[in-house]
Amino acid sequence: AVASALVDRHVEVAVNRVRINLAMQGRDWRQAQIDTDKLRPDAEQEVRATLLLDAIADKESVEVSEADIDKRIAEMAAQQKKPAAKVRAELEKEGRISGLRFAIREEKTLDLLLTEAKISAKE
């Protein structure tokens, strides 16, 4: 079983995603009736995948360097047409650097798994 607090957090993130999508469509997200029970199974799967990737990253000593973070911030800055220092300052102010570090670690772990995967065809 997966810790319900982790699942609850992922459900909350999913609800926020739905609200953002509704707002982007110009719809009133405050009026939306979101059935969180329907979001729970996917949230549980996300939690399991996250925990598994984290365990693999630990076992394989996947690290995220400051250079990795600087590179990602530079990419974000180019996309947003802002100076990298401004993007970094916004991320730091919002407390999102650790989330960025986590996302990069997950990506590096997935890349490692794909690189090391041995795929064979069943006959």
C-alpha positions in Angstrom: 0.0 0.0 0.0 1.1 3.6 -0.7 1.0 6.2 2.0 -2.3 8.0 1.7 -0.7 11.4 2.5 1.4 11.0 -0.7 -1.6 10.0 -2.7 -3.6 12.9 -1.3 -0.9 15.3 -2.4 -0.8 13.9 -5.9 -4.7 14.2 -6.1 -4.3 17.8 -5.0 -1.8 18.4 -7.8 -4.1 16.7 -10.3 -7.1 18.9 -9.2 -4.9 22.0 -9.6 -4.0 20.8 -13.2 -7.7 20.5 -14.0 -8.4 24.0 -12.7 -5.5 25.5 -14.7 -6.8 23.8 -17.8 -10.3 25.1 -17.2 -9.0 28.6 -16.6 -6.9 28.5 -19.8 -10.1 27.5 -21.7 -11.7 30.6 -20.2 -14.1 28.6 -18.1 -14.8 29.3 -14.4 -12.8 26.6 -12.5 -14.6 27.6 -9.2 -17.8 26.1 -10.6 -16.1 22.8 -11.6 -17.2 19.7 -9.8 -14.1 17.6 -9.7 -14.5 14.0 -8.5 -11.3 13.3 -6.6 -12.2 9.6 -6.2 -11.7 9.2 -10.0 -8.2 10.9 -9.7 -7.0 8.6 -6.9 -6.0 5.5 -9.0 -3.8 7.6 -11.3 -2.4 9.5 -8.3 -1.5 6.1 -6.6 0.3 5.0 -9.8 2.2 8.3 -9.9 3.3 7.9 -6.3 4.4 4.3 -6.9 6.4 5.4 -10.0 8.0 8.3 -8.2 9.0 6.1 -5.3 10.4 3.5 -7.6 12.4 6.0 -9.7 13.7 7.6 -6.5 14.9 4.2 -5.2 16.6 3.5 -8.5 18.2 6.9 -8.5 19.6 6.3 -5.0 20.9 2.8 -5.9 22.5 4.1 -9.1 23.8 7.3 -7.4 22.1 9.6 -9.8 23.2 13.2 -8.9 22.0 16.6 -10.1 24.8 19.1 -10.3 24.6 22.9 -10.2 25.5 22.8 -13.8 22.5 20.6 -14.5 20.3 23.2 -12.8 22.0 26.1 -14.5 21.4 24.4 -17.9 17.7 23.8 -17.2 17.2 27.4 -15.9 19.0 28.7 -19.1 16.5 26.6 -21.2 13.6 28.0 -19.3 14.9 31.5 -19.6 15.3 31.2 -23.4 11.7 29.8 -23.6 10.3 32.6 -21.5 12.6 35.3 -23.2 13.9 36.4 -19.8 17.4 36.6 -18.3 18.5 33.4 -16.6 19.2 35.3 -13.4 15.6 36.5 -13.3 14.2 33.0 -13.8 16.5 31.7 -11.1 15.4 34.4 -8.7 11.7 33.7 -9.4 12.3 30.0 -8.8 14.2 30.6 -5.6 11.5 33.1 -4.4 8.8 30.5 -5.0 10.8 27.7 -3.4 10.8 25.7 -6.7 14.5 24.9 -7.1 14.1 21.7 -5.1 11.3 20.6 -7.4 13.4 21.4 -10.4 16.3 19.4 -8.9 13.8 16.5 -8.4 12.5 16.7 -12.0 16.0 16.6 -13.4 17.0 13.7 -11.2 13.9 11.8 -12.4 14.7 12.5 -16.1 18.3 11.4 -15.6 17.1 8.2 -14.0 14.7 7.5 -16.8 17.5 8.2 -19.3 19.8 5.8 -17.4 17.1 3.1 -17.5 16.5 3.5 -21.2 20.2 3.4 -21.9 20.7 0.3 -19.8 17.5 -1.5 -20.9 17.9 -4.9 -22.5 15.0 -5.3 -24.8 14.4 -8.7 -26.5 11.6 -9.8 -28.8 9.4 -12.6 -27.7 8.8 -15.3 -30.3 
